[in-house]
Amino acid sequence: MANALARIQEQRAQRLLDALQSDLRAQMRVDASDGVDRHENARARLKRRLERLADPTTRERVWSSTRAPEFEGRDVRALPKNRAFWAQVSDLPRWSKSALDAACQLLDLDGGPGGKKQELVARIQDWVHEPELRARRREQAQRERERDAVLASGRVFAFGNNFNGELGLGHRRGCDYPTEIEALRGCRVTQVISGFDANFAFALSADGRVFAWGGGGSALFDASLVCARTGGHVGFSTDSGRCFMWGRGDFGELGVDTQQRRELSSLKNNDVGDAKKKKNKVGPPVLVESLRNRQVARLSVGNCHSAAVTTDGALYTWGGCWSGQLGLGESKRAGVKDRRQQLFFPAPTIVEALHCKHEITRVSCGAVHTAVVSSAGQLFTFGCGDGGRLGLGASTGDSPHPQLVVALERDVVVDVCCANWHSLCLNRDDDGDLLRGGYVYAFGSGLHGQLGLGKQKVAALPTRVPDLYHRKVRCQAIAAASHHSIALSCERELFTWGRNSSGCLGRVVADGAPGAADPDVIERSATADFGVGPIVSIAAGDRFTLFATGPWEPRQEPEKGPFQFQEKLNRHSKFQS
């Protein structure tokens, strides 16, 4: 076998030698005919090469340079095509370019042989690891789809003061621009809730879960600890209309009877631990037994009083009554000898002045005043009238009876929101479409610009916020805090005004100014990115603001039809014809 291979190699070398000799003779004939002497050196070099090829050893060396590339003594073109074999080949960068070309041709890789050496090595390695790369791409694509689904399910943003963890960011650093609460990603939050002087907040998900944070904590935690350091109380109603309360109940604002108060007091006194723990102990949510047979549709709480609206339009109030904020016609409870207990009604009591006359649909409790809206769009207020917060005029004081706000008699009030010293309401015209929202009115005291009336600090009568009206901004939701106010327009833009404490306005105000007395929209450049839907819920707390966004729907560009390209072809065919 070796002799046969040697004969074949010798024959090939002989043919190569004959070809070179033929070329030499042809060149010599050309030179002889032209008489050119400049090719003498070339002929001499060719003669010397022919003389070297006459040696069998030299012929073997020349022939080996044209031999097929090998790997470990095997022809590259005869190697196996399975990935397991090529995964063990670790010295591909050391291969010659001809060997890499042969390998690419063997494996039928895209592009085939040719190209730079590094490109050939990368092509082979990509083929070897193709299954792993595809699996990794599928896994990455799945993670991206899951992330997109989470982002598209709705998100919650917060900004402002964060000393008590009211922003729910896991730390206590304030933010002066909308910052996402990442702990609520994927929870499908539909509503955010807070109070005008609260340092805590709640979020309600689409599946009925309630999340709570703040109140001295630093992030999300159990709802029963929310009021540990707020000194206030909280209430909520279920889908079935049951009303629950918890928190401070010194003035009957929890609406529980004597036996329940005794049980709660026993629960606190039996708590073991240091004095600080006992002081901050808050019992679990307690069902308001007086409303067990009523279905509560709306619920609101003030500093020391509470109010509930049932599905049949009845209004119930309980808690402190010293300024007439319960609307029961008296500032002291009759028939009670204890002076302290004279200051509150411990159980929910129906407001007879409105019962059977007006069907109540909305209620909002301020610090020591209350406002309600009837189904006919009438606004009634009662309680402390200092600073014009009742909207009844400058000469009125406290009002223990519900009073109709005559200034809005021709308007249809659709919503109302009360804070410490001021109130907001949302009005529309008689023939206005409910879906179009309404204009924002403000009344009360706004020393920090929370009325949104510019330089006007006090409004004894409801006054339309001029900046929003001149810009034709109709709103669908409002919220008021101690020193700032917010409104959500029908275009889902969030407007803020008032004192910019800790950045609770979420926008830039004039240099050196403590706030902004005129409403303006917050820039959503930081939030209007991929996966952020329209704003669906807003809330304002003590020096902080929250808003929740709905599901995100990507904008689909209109598909370009093939008519444009076809038209070009038609025009081209006209020229051809």
N, C-alpha and C positions, 0 to 999 in steps of 0.2 A: 504493500500500500504506500509506503514511504517512497519507494522507487518510482511508482506511477506519479505521485504528487510532484516529485522532483523533476520528472520528465515534462510534466505539464508546465511547471514554472519555467523550465529551461526553454520550452517552445515559446512561451509568452515573451520571455526576455529576448529570444532570437527575433521574434516579430517586431518587437520594439526597436531592436538594433537595426533591422532591415529598413524600418520606416525612417529612422534617423539618417541612415546612409543615403536613402533615396532623397531625402530633403537636402542633404549636403551636396549631392551630385547636381541636383537642380539649381541650387544656389551657386555652385561653381560654374555651371553653364551660363547663368545670368551674368555673373561677374566677368567671365571670359568674353562674353559678347559685348558688354559695356566698357570693358577695360577700366573698371573702377578699382582702385587700390585701397579704398577706405574700409573694405570688408576683410582685409587680410587678417586682422586680429580676431574677428569673429570666426573665420574659418579655422584659425589655429586653435581657438578654444573648443570648437566643435570636434576637431580631430583628436584633441586630448581626451574629450569625453568619450568618443568612440573607442579610443584605446583602453580607457578604464572599463567600459562595458564589455570588453572582450574577456575580462577576468570573471569567472563564475561567481566568486564571492561578492563582487561589486554588483553583478546582475541580481543576486539574491537580495541584497540590501535595497536596491531600487524597487524590486518587486514587492517587498514587505511593506514599503511605504504606501502602496495602493491596496493593501489587504483590508478586508472588512473589519470594523471595530469589534473588540471582544470585551467580555466581562468575566473575570476569573476563568479564562481559557475557553469561554463559550462565545459563539457569535451572538451579538446583541439581538439580531433579528430572529434568533431561535429561542430567546428567553420566554418563559411563561407570561401570560397576560393577566394573571390574577393579582388583586391588590395586596394580598397577604405576602406575596413574594417581593413586590416592589416596596412594601412598607419596611422591609428589612434592609433595603439598600440605602445606606446612610451617607455614602460618599459621592452622591450625584454631582455636587459642585466641582469635584476633582475630575470628572469625566471630560473627555475631549468633546469638542463641538460636534464632530462627526458621529460619535457614539450617542450623544443626546439626540441628534437628528434621527438616527436609526431607531432609538427608543420611542420617540414621538410617532414615527411612522408605524412602528410595531403596534402601539397602543391605540392607533386611530384617533389621536387627540385633535381637537379643534385647532385649525391652523396648520397642522402637519409639521414637517420639518421646516427649518428656516427661522431666522430671527437671532437675537442676541442670546448668548449662553445663559445669562440670568433668566431670561424669559422662558427658555426651554426647561430649565430646572424648576421654575415656578409652575409651569404647565403640568409637568409630571407630578409634582407634589400635590397640586390641587386635585388631580385625578385620583391620587392615592387616598386623600382625605375627603373626597367628595361626599361619602355617606355621612361622615361626622359633621361636615359643614352644612349639609342640608338639614340634618337633625337640629343643629344649633340655630339655623335660620328659622326653622319651624317653631322652636321653643321661644326664640326672641319675638317672632311675629305673634305668638300666642300671648306672651307677656304684654306686648304693646296693645293687643286687642283688649286684654283685661284692664290695662291701665286706662285705655280710652273709654271703656265701659264705666269704670269708676268715676272718671272725670266727667263723663257725660250724664251721670246720674244726679248731678247737683252738688254744689259746693257752698261753704259758709265762709264769709270774710268778716274780719273785725278790725277796728282801729280805735285809738284813743288811749285812755289811762289803763294801766295793767298792774297797778300796785297790788291788787287783791286777786290777780289771776283771772280777771273778768274777760280777757280776750281769749282764754283757752288755748294759748300757744305753748304751754309747757314751761314757760318762764314768766318773769314779772317785769320785763322791759316793755315800755310803751311803744306804740307804733303810730305815726302820723299819716299813714297811707294804708289802704286796704290790704290786709294780710290774711292768707287763707289759714283756717283752722284745719290742719292736716288730719287731726284725729277724727274728724267727721267725714273724711272722704269715703265715698261709697255708701254712706248711710241714708241717702235719698231724703235729706232734710227738706221739709216743705214749709216750716214755720220757725222763726226765731222769736223769743219772748224775753223781755226784761222790764224793769220798772224805772220810773222817772228818777228815783234816788237809790236804785239798787246797784250793788257791786257784784252781782252775779247774773247769770243768764241761763236760759233753757233753749233747747232745740227739739222739735217734734218731727219724727220721721214719718214716711208714708205708711209704714207698717205699724204705727202706733207706739214706737219706742220713744222714751223721753230721756234726753241727755241734759246734764247740768254741770256747771263749772263756775268758778269764782268764789266769792264770799270768804276770801282769805286763803283759798287753795291756790294751786299753780297750774292745774290742768283739769281734765275731765275727772269727775269722781262721783260717788254715789249721791243720789238726789237728796237723801235724808240729811246730808251734811251741809246743804247749800246755805241755810240761814244761820249757821253756827255763830257768825260774827257780824251779821248784818243788823241785828236788832229789829227786824221786821217780820212779816209773815207772808206766806205764799198760799195760793189756792189754785186748784185746777178741777176741771170737770171731765168726765169720761164720755165716751160715745153714747153710753146708755143714759146720760144725764145726771149721774151721781156726782156730788160735790165733795171734795176733800180739801182739808186745810191743815197747815202745820206752820210752826214758827212761834213767834211771841204772841201771847194771848192775854196780856195784862188788862186790856180794856174790852174783852169779849170779842175781839176781831176774828177769832177762830170759829165763832158760832156754835160752840159745843155747850151742852147742858152742864148742870152742877156735877153730876156723877162723872161725866167724862173729864171735867176739869180736875176733879179729885184724883182720878186715875192718872192723868198726865202729871199732876204734882207729885204723886207717889212714885211715878217712874223716874222723875228727875231726882227726888230725894234719895232714892235707893241706889242711885248710880255710884259706883265705887271709883275712886281716883282722886286726883288732887283737886284743889279748889277751882283752878282754871278750867279743868275738864268739866266739872259740875256746872260752872257758869255758862259754858258754851254748849251744854247738852241740849239737843233738840229732839223731841219725840218724833215718831213716824207720822205720816199723813193720817188724819182722822176724818172719818166720814161725818158730815154734818147731818145728824139724825133728823133735824127739823125739816130738811129738804128731801128726805128719803123718798117721799111719795110725789115729788116734783121732778120734772126733767129740766135740768139747768142747761140753757143754751149759751148764755154769756156770763162771764165772771170778771170782776175787777176788784182790786184792793188798793187802799190808800195807806196813809201812815198808820192809822189806828182804826180804820173801819173797812168794811167790805160790802159788796153789792153783787146781786145775782139776778139775771133775767131768765125766766122759765120759757118753755116753748109756747105757752099760751099767752105770752106778753106781759106777765106780772113781774113787778119789781120787788125784790126783797133786799133789805139792808140790815146790818148789824154792826156792833162795835161802838166806838166813841161817838157821842152826839152833842158835845159842848158847843159846837158852832152850827148846829143844825144840818150837818153833812149827811145825816140819814134820811132827811126829808120827811120825818114823822111828825113835824109840827111842834116839836119841843126840843129844848137843849138840855133838859134834865128828865130822867125817868121818874115818873110819878109813882107814889106808893112804896118807895124804898127809903128806909131810914138812913142807911149807910151813905155818907156823902160821896165816897169814892164810887160806889156802885150806881149812884144816881147819874154818873157821867157816861154810862154806856148801856147798850142793850145787848145782852149776852147771846141772844138767839135771833135767827133771821125773822124779821117782821115785815109784813107786806106794807107797801106804801099806799095807803088808802086814797090819797089825793089823786093818784094816777090810775088806781084800779078801777076797772069797768068803764073808764072814760078814754083811756089811751092804751094802745097796744105798744109796749116798749120793745124795741129791737136792738138797741145799743146802749151800753153803759160804760162810763169811765170815771174812776175815782182819782181825785187829786190828793194833795196833802190833807186838806180839811174842807174840800168841797167836792161835789159830784155833779155830773152832767149825764143826761139820758136823751135818746132820740126815739121818737115814736115812729110807727109804721107810716104815718102821714108826712113824715119829714120835718116834724116840729122838734125844736130843741128846748129842753127844760133843764134848769140848773138850780142848785140849792146848796146851802152851807155857808162858809165864810166868804164874804164879798169884798174883802180888802183888796185894793189895787185893781178893782174891776174884773176880777177873775170869773165872776158869774155872767158878765156881759149884759147886765141889766141897767147900766148907767152909773154915773159917778156918785149919785146921792144915796144909793142903796148900801145897807150894811149887810149883816148876816141874814140869811133867809132860811128858816127852818122848814118852809113849805116849797115844793117844786114850783118854780116860776117860769112861765113861757118867755123865751128870748124874743121880744117883739121885733127887734131890729132885723131878724131873719124870718119874719112871718111870711114874706112873699117868696122865700127861697125854699128849696127842698134840701134839708140836711141829711146826708147819707152816713156820716161818721163823725165822731168826736173823740178827742184825746186830751186829758187833763194832766197837768204837772203840779209843781209846788205853787207857783205864783201866776201861771198863765195857762191858757187853754187854746186848742186848735180845733177847728171843725172843717168838714169838707162839704161844700154846697154845690148844688147844680140848679139850673133853671127848671121851672115847672114842666116845660116841654123838652127838657134835655134828656139825652139818651144816657141811661145808667152806665153803659159800657164805655162811654166817653169820659167818665170820671167827673170831677168837679173842681172848683177853685178853692183855694185854701184861705180861710179866715182865721184871724187871731185876735185875742182879747186878754186883758189882764196886765200884769207888770212884766216888762222886759228890759230891765236895766242892763243886761248883757247882750241885747240884740236878739233875744230868742223869739220876739214877736215877728221879726222880719219886716218891720215897718220903717226901716231906715233910722232916722234920728228920733222918731217918736218912741218914747220909753213906756208910756202907759196908754192903754186903750180900754176905756170903760164899756165900749160897745164893740161888737164884732166888726172887724175891719178887714177888708180883702187885702191880701198881701200883694202890693202893687207890682213888685218886680216879676212875680210869677204871672200875674194877670196881663201885664203889658207884653210879655213874651208868649202869651197864649198857651201857657203850660197848664194843662189839666192833670190832676193827680188822682190816684186811686187808693193811696194809703198814706197815713200820716202817723207820726210818733213824736212825743214831746218828753224832754228830760228836764232836769232842774235848770240848766243854763243853756241848752241848745235844742233845736228842733230839726226834724228831717221830714221829707216828703218824697214819695215815689210817683213819678209822672206816668201817664199812660204809655209813654214810649219807653218805659222801664229805665228811666234815668233818675239817679238819686240826688236830690237837692238838700243842702245843709245850710244852717245859719245859726248864729248865736255866738257864745263864747267858745273859743277854740282851745279849751283846756286839754293839755296832753295830746293835741292833734285829733280831737274827737270829730272835727268837721271833715277830716280826710282830704283836705285840699289846701292850697296855698292862699293865705290872706295877706293883706297889705303889710308892708314892713313895719314892725313895731306895734301893730294893732293886736289887741288881745283876742279879737274875733271879727266876725262879719255880720253886720246888721241886715244885709240883703242876701236873699237866697242865691246860691249858685250851685251848679252841678259839679260833682266830683269827677275827676278824670279817671276813666276806667282803662287807661292804657296799661296799667299794671295787672288788670284782671281780664280785660277783653281779649284773651288769647285763646289758644286751642283748648277746647273742653269747657269753656265758661259760658253758660247759658244766660238768659235774661234774669233780672232780679224779680223774685216772686214774694219776698217777705222782708220787712225791715223792723228794727227795734232800736230803741235809744235807752241807755242806762245812765248812770251817774258818770259823766265825762267819758263815755265810750259809745260806740255805734256798731251795730251788727246788720248784715244783710245776707240773705240766702239766695242762691241762684237756682233756676230750674234746669231741667235736662237740656243738654247742648245738642243742637241740630246743625251739622255742617252745611254750609252753603254750597249748593251744587250749581256749577256753571252750566249754562245752556249748551247742549251739544251742537256742534257745528255740523250741519248736514253736508252731504256730498255734492250739493248742487253747485257750489262755488267751483270745485275742481272740474265737475262735469261741464260747466259753462265754458271754462277755459278750453276744454277739449273740443267743444262744439265750435268755438270761435276759430280754433286751430284748423278744424275740418273745413270751415268755410274757405280759409285761405288755400287749403289743398285743392278744393274743388274749383 
